[in-house]
Amino acid sequence: MTQDRYLQPEQAKQRPATQFEDLLGDAIERAFAEGIHDLPGLVGYLNRTGPSAENGQPWTESSYCALMARLGA
């Protein structure tokens, strides 16, 4: 019998999260809690509630995906 293994978020960290990353993570969690699970809905939620994209501009689907790809690398 093998024991189930789960990735602890701390295991995947290469460095501490920035303040922006913490704020973004909190906003994404709030969106999920409100039942928003699709990319257009998430981008709209971030544009309504913040934080703005890293460049200070409104989020787009492509800017969100690009950031997630960079952060996940």
Biopython code that builds the backbone (N, CA, C, O; Angstrom):
import numpy as np
from Bio.PDB.StructureBuilder import StructureBuilder

atoms = [
    (1, "MET", "N", (0.843, -1.175, 0.000)),
    (1, "MET", "CA", (0.000, 0.000, 0.000)),
    (1, "MET", "C", (0.891, 1.244, 0.000)),
    (1, "MET", "O", (1.737, 1.417, 0.878)),
    (2, "THR", "N", (0.689, 2.098, -0.992)),
    (2, "THR", "CA", (1.484, 3.322, -1.039)),
    (2, "THR", "C", (0.716, 4.444, -0.370)),
    (2, "THR", "O", (-0.511, 4.522, -0.432)),
    (3, "GLN", "N", (1.460, 5.280, 0.249)),
    (3, "GLN", "CA", (0.860, 6.425, 0.924)),
    (3, "GLN", "C", (0.667, 7.538, -0.102)),
    (3, "GLN", "O", (1.554, 7.805, -0.912)),
    (4, "ASP", "N", (-0.503, 8.186, -0.061)),
    (4, "ASP", "CA", (-0.743, 9.330, -0.948)),
    (4, "ASP", "C", (0.231, 10.436, -0.592)),
    (4, "ASP", "O", (0.486, 10.710, 0.581)),
    (5, "ARG", "N", (0.769, 11.065, -1.623)),
    (5, "ARG", "CA", (1.683, 12.181, -1.412)),
    (5, "ARG", "C", (1.081, 13.414, -2.042)),
    (5, "ARG", "O", (0.538, 13.362, -3.145)),
    (6, "TYR", "N", (1.177, 14.497, -1.350)),
    (6, "TYR", "CA", (0.650, 15.761, -1.830)),
    (6, "TYR", "C", (1.768, 16.786, -1.815)),
    (6, "TYR", "O", (2.593, 16.820, -0.902)),
    (7, "LEU", "N", (1.780, 17.615, -2.841)),
    (7, "LEU", "CA", (2.768, 18.684, -2.903)),
    (7, "LEU", "C", (2.365, 19.769, -1.918)),
    (7, "LEU", "O", (1.251, 20.290, -1.969)),
    (8, "GLN", "N", (3.256, 20.092, -1.049)),
    (8, "GLN", "CA", (3.042, 21.215, -0.154)),
    (8, "GLN", "C", (3.505, 22.462, -0.904)),
    (8, "GLN", "O", (4.601, 22.463, -1.463)),
    (9, "PRO", "N", (2.700, 23.516, -0.928)),
    (9, "PRO", "CA", (3.089, 24.711, -1.692)),
    (9, "PRO", "C", (4.480, 25.207, -1.361)),
    (9, "PRO", "O", (5.177, 25.712, -2.241)),
    (10, "GLU", "N", (4.900, 25.075, -0.118)),
    (10, "GLU", "CA", (6.218, 25.557, 0.271)),
    (10, "GLU", "C", (7.333, 24.787, -0.438)),
    (10, "GLU", "O", (8.424, 25.324, -0.630)),
    (11, "GLN", "N", (7.071, 23.533, -0.829)),
    (11, "GLN", "CA", (8.102, 22.728, -1.475)),
    (11, "GLN", "C", (8.469, 23.265, -2.853)),
    (11, "GLN", "O", (9.605, 23.104, -3.299)),
    (12, "ALA", "N", (7.527, 23.895, -3.522)),
    (12, "ALA", "CA", (7.750, 24.331, -4.889)),
    (12, "ALA", "C", (8.365, 25.724, -4.975)),
    (12, "ALA", "O", (8.752, 26.162, -6.059)),
    (13, "LYS", "N", (8.457, 26.410, -3.867)),
    (13, "LYS", "CA", (8.957, 27.782, -3.897)),
    (13, "LYS", "C", (10.456, 27.813, -4.163)),
    (13, "LYS", "O", (11.232, 27.067, -3.567)),
    (14, "GLN", "N", (10.835, 28.698, -5.076)),
    (14, "GLN", "CA", (12.245, 28.941, -5.359)),
    (14, "GLN", "C", (12.742, 30.160, -4.588)),
    (14, "GLN", "O", (13.941, 30.332, -4.371)),
    (15, "ARG", "N", (11.777, 31.014, -4.173)),
    (15, "ARG", "CA", (12.089, 32.255, -3.469)),
    (15, "ARG", "C", (10.822, 32.713, -2.758)),
    (15, "ARG", "O", (9.737, 32.219, -3.064)),
    (16, "PRO", "N", (10.936, 33.630, -1.832)),
    (16, "PRO", "CA", (9.725, 34.151, -1.190)),
    (16, "PRO", "C", (8.871, 34.910, -2.208)),
    (16, "PRO", "O", (9.397, 35.506, -3.148)),
    (17, "ALA", "N", (7.569, 34.885, -2.015)),
    (17, "ALA", "CA", (6.663, 35.615, -2.903)),
    (17, "ALA", "C", (6.843, 37.118, -2.687)),
    (17, "ALA", "O", (7.135, 37.575, -1.582)),
    (18, "THR", "N", (6.662, 37.868, -3.766)),
    (18, "THR", "CA", (6.695, 39.323, -3.656)),
    (18, "THR", "C", (5.352, 39.804, -3.107)),
    (18, "THR", "O", (4.389, 39.039, -3.046)),
    (19, "GLN", "N", (5.295, 41.054, -2.715)),
    (19, "GLN", "CA", (4.040, 41.621, -2.231)),
    (19, "GLN", "C", (2.980, 41.548, -3.329)),
    (19, "GLN", "O", (1.826, 41.218, -3.054)),
    (20, "PHE", "N", (3.361, 41.850, -4.561)),
    (20, "PHE", "CA", (2.431, 41.771, -5.685)),
    (20, "PHE", "C", (1.890, 40.353, -5.842)),
    (20, "PHE", "O", (0.688, 40.166, -6.027)),
    (21, "GLU", "N", (2.759, 39.362, -5.772)),
    (21, "GLU", "CA", (2.330, 37.965, -5.915)),
    (21, "GLU", "C", (1.380, 37.554, -4.796)),
    (21, "GLU", "O", (0.417, 36.824, -5.034)),
    (22, "ASP", "N", (1.649, 38.019, -3.574)),
    (22, "ASP", "CA", (0.742, 37.733, -2.463)),
    (22, "ASP", "C", (-0.629, 38.358, -2.701)),
    (22, "ASP", "O", (-1.652, 37.703, -2.503)),
    (23, "LEU", "N", (-0.654, 39.623, -3.125)),
    (23, "LEU", "CA", (-1.926, 40.301, -3.393)),
    (23, "LEU", "C", (-2.684, 39.619, -4.524)),
    (23, "LEU", "O", (-3.900, 39.444, -4.445)),
    (24, "LEU", "N", (-1.971, 39.237, -5.573)),
    (24, "LEU", "CA", (-2.604, 38.564, -6.695)),
    (24, "LEU", "C", (-3.162, 37.216, -6.273)),
    (24, "LEU", "O", (-4.284, 36.868, -6.642)),
    (25, "GLY", "N", (-2.401, 36.459, -5.512)),
    (25, "GLY", "CA", (-2.882, 35.166, -5.029)),
    (25, "GLY", "C", (-4.139, 35.302, -4.188)),
    (25, "GLY", "O", (-5.072, 34.511, -4.325)),
    (26, "ASP", "N", (-4.164, 36.312, -3.312)),
    (26, "ASP", "CA", (-5.357, 36.552, -2.495)),
    (26, "ASP", "C", (-6.554, 36.886, -3.361)),
    (26, "ASP", "O", (-7.657, 36.400, -3.111)),
    (27, "ALA", "N", (-6.345, 37.723, -4.391)),
    (27, "ALA", "CA", (-7.441, 38.104, -5.280)),
    (27, "ALA", "C", (-7.958, 36.900, -6.061)),
    (27, "ALA", "O", (-9.167, 36.754, -6.240)),
    (28, "ILE", "N", (-7.068, 36.046, -6.522)),
    (28, "ILE", "CA", (-7.474, 34.844, -7.259)),
    (28, "ILE", "C", (-8.275, 33.923, -6.346)),
    (28, "ILE", "O", (-9.284, 33.359, -6.768)),
    (29, "GLU", "N", (-7.838, 33.768, -5.107)),
    (29, "GLU", "CA", (-8.586, 32.941, -4.154)),
    (29, "GLU", "C", (-9.983, 33.501, -3.912)),
    (29, "GLU", "O", (-10.945, 32.737, -3.833)),
    (30, "ARG", "N", (-10.113, 34.828, -3.792)),
    (30, "ARG", "CA", (-11.439, 35.438, -3.604)),
    (30, "ARG", "C", (-12.321, 35.206, -4.826)),
    (30, "ARG", "O", (-13.517, 34.945, -4.690)),
    (31, "ALA", "N", (-11.735, 35.299, -6.020)),
    (31, "ALA", "CA", (-12.510, 35.052, -7.242)),
    (31, "ALA", "C", (-13.013, 33.616, -7.265)),
    (31, "ALA", "O", (-14.182, 33.377, -7.568)),
    (32, "PHE", "N", (-12.151, 32.662, -6.951)),
    (32, "PHE", "CA", (-12.567, 31.257, -6.911)),
    (32, "PHE", "C", (-13.671, 31.054, -5.883)),
    (32, "PHE", "O", (-14.622, 30.312, -6.131)),
    (33, "ALA", "N", (-13.553, 31.710, -4.726)),
    (33, "ALA", "CA", (-14.563, 31.584, -3.673)),
    (33, "ALA", "C", (-15.916, 32.116, -4.131)),
    (33, "ALA", "O", (-16.957, 31.663, -3.657)),
    (34, "GLU", "N", (-15.902, 33.078, -5.053)),
    (34, "GLU", "CA", (-17.138, 33.629, -5.597)),
    (34, "GLU", "C", (-17.664, 32.798, -6.761)),
    (34, "GLU", "O", (-18.680, 33.145, -7.363)),
    (35, "GLY", "N", (-16.986, 31.713, -7.075)),
    (35, "GLY", "CA", (-17.451, 30.829, -8.138)),
    (35, "GLY", "C", (-16.944, 31.183, -9.521)),
    (35, "GLY", "O", (-17.452, 30.674, -10.520)),
    (36, "ILE", "N", (-15.958, 32.041, -9.588)),
    (36, "ILE", "CA", (-15.377, 32.430, -10.878)),
    (36, "ILE", "C", (-14.246, 31.462, -11.179)),
    (36, "ILE", "O", (-13.258, 31.398, -10.446)),
    (37, "HIS", "N", (-14.396, 30.702, -12.271)),
    (37, "HIS", "CA", (-13.396, 29.685, -12.594)),
    (37, "HIS", "C", (-12.933, 29.746, -14.049)),
    (37, "HIS", "O", (-12.108, 28.933, -14.466)),
    (38, "ASP", "N", (-13.449, 30.693, -14.820)),
    (38, "ASP", "CA", (-13.041, 30.782, -16.228)),
    (38, "ASP", "C", (-12.120, 31.990, -16.399)),
    (38, "ASP", "O", (-12.185, 32.948, -15.629)),
    (39, "LEU", "N", (-11.272, 31.929, -17.410)),
    (39, "LEU", "CA", (-10.271, 32.970, -17.627)),
    (39, "LEU", "C", (-10.899, 34.339, -17.855)),
    (39, "LEU", "O", (-10.468, 35.302, -17.221)),
    (40, "PRO", "N", (-11.900, 34.476, -18.734)),
    (40, "PRO", "CA", (-12.488, 35.816, -18.917)),
    (40, "PRO", "C", (-13.091, 36.365, -17.617)),
    (40, "PRO", "O", (-12.965, 37.554, -17.324)),
    (41, "GLY", "N", (-13.737, 35.501, -16.851)),
    (41, "GLY", "CA", (-14.307, 35.944, -15.581)),
    (41, "GLY", "C", (-13.244, 36.362, -14.590)),
    (41, "GLY", "O", (-13.411, 37.356, -13.883)),
    (42, "LEU", "N", (-12.150, 35.616, -14.529)),
    (42, "LEU", "CA", (-11.058, 35.929, -13.610)),
    (42, "LEU", "C", (-10.399, 37.251, -13.986)),
    (42, "LEU", "O", (-10.126, 38.080, -13.119)),
    (43, "VAL", "N", (-10.145, 37.447, -15.267)),
    (43, "VAL", "CA", (-9.535, 38.699, -15.729)),
    (43, "VAL", "C", (-10.463, 39.877, -15.414)),
    (43, "VAL", "O", (-10.006, 40.926, -14.960)),
    (44, "GLY", "N", (-11.751, 39.702, -15.652)),
    (44, "GLY", "CA", (-12.705, 40.759, -15.324)),
    (44, "GLY", "C", (-12.720, 41.057, -13.837)),
    (44, "GLY", "O", (-12.772, 42.220, -13.437)),
    (45, "TYR", "N", (-12.675, 40.015, -13.012)),
    (45, "TYR", "CA", (-12.653, 40.192, -11.560)),
    (45, "TYR", "C", (-11.414, 40.975, -11.138)),
    (45, "TYR", "O", (-11.515, 41.915, -10.349)),
    (46, "LEU", "N", (-10.250, 40.596, -11.654)),
    (46, "LEU", "CA", (-9.017, 41.302, -11.300)),
    (46, "LEU", "C", (-9.081, 42.764, -11.727)),
    (46, "LEU", "O", (-8.601, 43.641, -11.008)),
    (47, "ASN", "N", (-9.663, 43.030, -12.880)),
    (47, "ASN", "CA", (-9.769, 44.416, -13.333)),
    (47, "ASN", "C", (-10.739, 45.227, -12.476)),
    (47, "ASN", "O", (-10.589, 46.443, -12.357)),
    (48, "ARG", "N", (-11.729, 44.568, -11.879)),
    (48, "ARG", "CA", (-12.675, 45.279, -10.999)),
    (48, "ARG", "C", (-12.123, 45.480, -9.604)),
    (48, "ARG", "O", (-12.363, 46.515, -8.982)),
    (49, "THR", "N", (-11.375, 44.488, -9.099)),
    (49, "THR", "CA", (-10.988, 44.511, -7.688)),
    (49, "THR", "C", (-9.504, 44.737, -7.461)),
    (49, "THR", "O", (-9.103, 45.120, -6.362)),
    (50, "GLY", "N", (-8.679, 44.507, -8.478)),
    (50, "GLY", "CA", (-7.245, 44.655, -8.324)),
    (50, "GLY", "C", (-6.613, 43.380, -7.813)),
    (50, "GLY", "O", (-7.326, 42.448, -7.441)),
    (51, "PRO", "N", (-5.329, 43.317, -7.786)),
    (51, "PRO", "CA", (-4.416, 44.378, -8.189)),
    (51, "PRO", "C", (-4.324, 44.489, -9.705)),
    (51, "PRO", "O", (-4.674, 43.560, -10.432)),
    (52, "SER", "N", (-3.845, 45.646, -10.171)),
    (52, "SER", "CA", (-3.585, 45.817, -11.597)),
    (52, "SER", "C", (-2.454, 44.895, -12.011)),
    (52, "SER", "O", (-1.739, 44.350, -11.169)),
    (53, "ALA", "N", (-2.300, 44.726, -13.306)),
    (53, "ALA", "CA", (-1.187, 43.933, -13.826)),
    (53, "ALA", "C", (0.138, 44.580, -13.388)),
    (53, "ALA", "O", (0.156, 45.735, -12.963)),
    (54, "GLU", "N", (1.214, 43.849, -13.493)),
    (54, "GLU", "CA", (2.526, 44.336, -13.029)),
    (54, "GLU", "C", (2.917, 45.669, -13.651)),
    (54, "GLU", "O", (3.591, 46.477, -13.013)),
    (55, "ASN", "N", (2.502, 45.903, -14.886)),
    (55, "ASN", "CA", (2.861, 47.145, -15.559)),
    (55, "ASN", "C", (1.901, 48.282, -15.221)),
    (55, "ASN", "O", (2.011, 49.373, -15.781)),
    (56, "GLY", "N", (0.952, 48.033, -14.300)),
    (56, "GLY", "CA", (0.003, 49.053, -13.900)),
    (56, "GLY", "C", (-1.197, 49.168, -14.821)),
    (56, "GLY", "O", (-2.104, 49.963, -14.573)),
    (57, "GLN", "N", (-1.202, 48.386, -15.869)),
    (57, "GLN", "CA", (-2.286, 48.412, -16.844)),
    (57, "GLN", "C", (-3.371, 47.411, -16.456)),
    (57, "GLN", "O", (-3.145, 46.548, -15.607)),
    (58, "PRO", "N", (-4.554, 47.522, -17.077)),
    (58, "PRO", "CA", (-5.581, 46.504, -16.843)),
    (58, "PRO", "C", (-5.103, 45.136, -17.333)),
    (58, "PRO", "O", (-4.283, 45.032, -18.246)),
    (59, "TRP", "N", (-5.634, 44.103, -16.705)),
    (59, "TRP", "CA", (-5.327, 42.735, -17.113)),
    (59, "TRP", "C", (-5.974, 42.429, -18.452)),
    (59, "TRP", "O", (-7.053, 42.927, -18.774)),
    (60, "THR", "N", (-5.290, 41.599, -19.220)),
    (60, "THR", "CA", (-5.866, 40.964, -20.404)),
    (60, "THR", "C", (-5.671, 39.467, -20.213)),
    (60, "THR", "O", (-4.887, 39.037, -19.367)),
    (61, "GLU", "N", (-6.378, 38.688, -20.994)),
    (61, "GLU", "CA", (-6.183, 37.239, -20.890)),
    (61, "GLU", "C", (-4.741, 36.877, -21.199)),
    (61, "GLU", "O", (-4.160, 36.013, -20.542)),
    (62, "SER", "N", (-4.161, 37.536, -22.201)),
    (62, "SER", "CA", (-2.783, 37.189, -22.567)),
    (62, "SER", "C", (-1.790, 37.647, -21.505)),
    (62, "SER", "O", (-0.814, 36.943, -21.245)),
    (63, "SER", "N", (-2.008, 38.815, -20.877)),
    (63, "SER", "CA", (-1.064, 39.253, -19.838)),
    (63, "SER", "C", (-1.155, 38.347, -18.613)),
    (63, "SER", "O", (-0.140, 38.051, -17.983)),
    (64, "TYR", "N", (-2.368, 37.905, -18.273)),
    (64, "TYR", "CA", (-2.529, 36.992, -17.141)),
    (64, "TYR", "C", (-1.827, 35.657, -17.431)),
    (64, "TYR", "O", (-1.078, 35.152, -16.594)),
    (65, "CYS", "N", (-2.069, 35.097, -18.606)),
    (65, "CYS", "CA", (-1.454, 33.809, -18.963)),
    (65, "CYS", "C", (0.063, 33.909, -19.016)),
    (65, "CYS", "O", (0.765, 32.992, -18.590)),
    (66, "ALA", "N", (0.572, 35.027, -19.543)),
    (66, "ALA", "CA", (2.024, 35.214, -19.618)),
    (66, "ALA", "C", (2.632, 35.266, -18.217)),
    (66, "ALA", "O", (3.681, 34.670, -17.972)),
    (67, "LEU", "N", (1.975, 35.975, -17.299)),
    (67, "LEU", "CA", (2.487, 36.035, -15.935)),
    (67, "LEU", "C", (2.448, 34.688, -15.265)),
    (67, "LEU", "O", (3.408, 34.302, -14.597)),
    (68, "MET", "N", (1.353, 33.959, -15.429)),
    (68, "MET", "CA", (1.250, 32.630, -14.798)),
    (68, "MET", "C", (2.322, 31.689, -15.354)),
    (68, "MET", "O", (2.889, 30.887, -14.612)),
    (69, "ALA", "N", (2.599, 31.785, -16.654)),
    (69, "ALA", "CA", (3.636, 30.947, -17.257)),
    (69, "ALA", "C", (5.006, 31.307, -16.683)),
    (69, "ALA", "O", (5.814, 30.423, -16.397)),
    (70, "ARG", "N", (5.264, 32.596, -16.518)),
    (70, "ARG", "CA", (6.550, 33.038, -15.976)),
    (70, "ARG", "C", (6.690, 32.625, -14.514)),
    (70, "ARG", "O", (7.750, 32.155, -14.099)),
    (71, "LEU", "N", (5.623, 32.799, -13.733)),
    (71, "LEU", "CA", (5.700, 32.446, -12.322)),
    (71, "LEU", "C", (5.787, 30.933, -12.120)),
    (71, "LEU", "O", (6.359, 30.470, -11.133)),
    (72, "GLY", "N", (5.229, 30.173, -13.038)),
    (72, "GLY", "CA", (5.240, 28.725, -12.909)),
    (72, "GLY", "C", (6.494, 28.075, -13.439)),
    (72, "GLY", "O", (6.690, 26.870, -13.279)),
    (73, "ALA", "N", (7.345, 28.861, -14.070)),
    (73, "ALA", "CA", (8.570, 28.299, -14.663)),
    (73, "ALA", "C", (9.605, 27.995, -13.610)),
    (73, "ALA", "O", (10.693, 27.519, -13.933)),
]
sb = StructureBuilder()
sb.init_structure("model")
sb.init_model(0)
sb.init_chain("A")
sb.init_seg("    ")
for serial, (resi, resn, name, xyz) in enumerate(atoms, 1):
    if name == "N":
        sb.init_residue(resn, " ", resi, " ")
    sb.init_atom(name, np.array(xyz, "f"), 0.0, 1.0, " ", f" {name:<3s}", serial, name[0])
structure = sb.get_structure()
